[in-house]
Amino acid sequence: MTGAAHLYERFAPADVRALIEEYPLAWVVAGQGSAATTLPLIGEYDATGRLAALVGHFARGNPVEGALAADPRASLLFTGPQGYIPTDLAIRPDWAPTWNYARLQIDARVTITPADTAQAVDRLLRAMEGPGGWSVENLGPRYRAMIGRVVGFRAQVTRVRGRFKLGQDEDLPTLRSIIAGTPDRALARWMERLNAERLGPPVEGGTGEER
């Protein structure tokens, strides 16, 4: 693999974790695409920081449940920041517009874990709500009925592929101009993240956002 495509597929375990935490809603595609659904997922990481598994839950009766029970293989597809980059954000008259984005394709083997359903729900709530946020205890007696309608699962990761097309092939003046002018500051922050070594420390008058 050569050229820009190779640059787009250079990323670190920390980039994988950050994308999943910021954009947790994923397509869960069972087997050979026989069923698919969108679900928020929580990552589990090994001692080196690499993604090891993903935890989630779905409604009982979801076609994905039956498909995964028959064939545990699945693809989990995450889409991160993305957006159109118009020509007027670059400083070169010969520059063509493009679309920047970040995505992950994760192959996994899924185990349905009814005994861990409550834990899966609680982990998602804690991740989304933060300390002191809403909890299932607020449901009172309704909780027992609601938890019975969902089932937890754990996806053991077998392969992680990603593509982070975020300006790595642009010259520095063009890249800085695009970052400064991009209205989507989340996209701009990810462009900074994947080009941090080239961009160097933030300068006065920059985006003011942490990398």
NORGI-V82729 format. One record per backbone hydrogen bond with DSSP energy under -0.5 kcal/mol. CO is the residue of the C=O (numbers start at 0). NH is the residue of the N-H. Records with the same first field share a line. If there is no record, write none. Layout:
CO = NH ; NH
This chain:
1 = 4 ; 5
2 = 5 ; 6
3 = 7
4 = 8
5 = 8
6 = 9
7 = 163
8 = 10
11 = 14 ; 15
12 = 16
13 = 17
14 = 18
15 = 19
16 = 20
17 = 21
18 = 22
23 = 25 ; 40
24 = 78
25 = 27 ; 38
26 = 28 ; 76
27 = 29 ; 36
28 = 74
29 = 32 ; 33 ; 34
34 = 29
36 = 27
38 = 25
41 = 54
43 = 51 ; 52
45 = 48
49 = 45
51 = 156
52 = 43
53 = 154
54 = 41
55 = 152
57 = 150
58 = 61
61 = 64 ; 65
62 = 66
63 = 67
64 = 68
65 = 69
66 = 70
71 = 109
72 = 30
73 = 107
74 = 28 ; 76
75 = 77 ; 105
76 = 26
77 = 79 ; 103
80 = 101
82 = 99
83 = 85
84 = 97
85 = 88
86 = 89
91 = 94
97 = 84
99 = 82
100 = 164
101 = 79
102 = 162
103 = 77
104 = 106 ; 160
105 = 75
106 = 157 ; 158
107 = 73
108 = 155
110 = 153
112 = 115
113 = 116
115 = 119
116 = 120
117 = 121
118 = 122
119 = 123
120 = 124
121 = 125
122 = 126
123 = 127
124 = 128
125 = 129
129 = 132
134 = 137
135 = 138
136 = 139
138 = 141
139 = 142
140 = 144
141 = 145
142 = 146
143 = 147
145 = 148
146 = 149
148 = 59
150 = 57
151 = 112
152 = 55
153 = 110 ; 155
154 = 53 ; 156
155 = 108
158 = 106
160 = 104
162 = 102 ; 164
163 = 165
164 = 100
166 = 169
170 = 174
171 = 175
172 = 176
173 = 177
174 = 178
175 = 179
176 = 180
177 = 181
182 = 184
183 = 187
184 = 188
185 = 189
186 = 190
187 = 191
188 = 192
189 = 193
190 = 194
191 = 194
192 = 195
194 = 198
195 = 199
202 = 205
